[in-house]
């Protein structure tokens, strides 16, 4: 069974960095991780992708809300379970 995780960041990456740190401590086997960036500050995306090179970023320059970007991640997800 494979797991796809979807995280959403709005205008900041600080809370997201802590959430990903906790997620990766679980030592899951080959998880697929999408990170949705809604209006994130310059440099935040690059920094987070540098810390976690396996994440799959979905970048929206303006705030697209919750449903639209999460549905885009679900369309791309390949895991048996989406979280």
C-alpha positions, -999 to 999 in steps of 0.1 A, spaced: 0 0 0 13 34 -9 5 67 8 0 101 -8 0 131 16 -13 166 6 -3 197 25 -15 232 19 6 264 27 -10 298 26 14 328 26 39 310 49 60 279 51 69 278 88 40 256 100 44 234 70 81 229 78 72 215 112 44 193 98 67 178 72 94 172 98 68 152 119 55 134 88 90 122 77 99 110 112 74 81 106 98 65 82 71 55 57 82 36 27 83 59 -4 54 82 4 42 106 -22 40 142 -8 23 171 -26 28 205 -11 4 232 -23 18 267 -21 -9 295 -21 7 330 -22 39 319 -5 66 345 1 97 346 -22 123 321 -12 100 300 9 93 275 -17 129 270 -27 140 267 9 113 240 17 121 221 -15 158 222 -6 150 206 28 126 180 14 137 173 -22 111 145 -27 81 167 -23 60 176 -54 52 213 -53 20 227 -67 25 265 -69 -4 290 -72 7 327 -73 -26 338 -58 -48 323 -32 -69 297 -49 -87 286 -17 -87 250 -5 -108 229 -28 -93 238 -62 -56 232 -53 -64 200 -33 -84 186 -62 -54 193 -85 -32 173 -61 -58 145 -60 -58 143 -98 -20 138 -98 -19 114 -68 -8 78 -74 -11 64 -38 -36 39 -26 -45 61 3 -46 99 1 -42 118 34 
